[in-house]
């Protein structure tokens, strides 16, 4: 269960980062409300998963999911530039997430 919660925490991190972009520097009300709501939800899910999972593992995977997800949303939804270097960087993050999970004792 802590791994599922951690995955959900990472997904909600992607949502709040997208909404933060849409808030235009917290100048738009509903995207700002969504950002804060999903941010709190993400922190809550991360916190519960950390009851069982080690800090380094949980935090690294949470931020990795958020970084990868934000990259994908940026390219797929916001039309951000896609280059070989950015894809390689994303694959390295994915590799780090997988290795962190496989090397975890929890």
Buried (B, 14 or more C-beta within 10 A) or exposed (E): EBBEBBBBBBBBBBBBBBBBBBBEEEEBEEBBEBBBBBBEBBBEBBEBBBEEBEEEBBBBBBBBBBBBBBBEBBBEEEEEEEEEEBEEBBEEBBEBBEEBBEEBEE
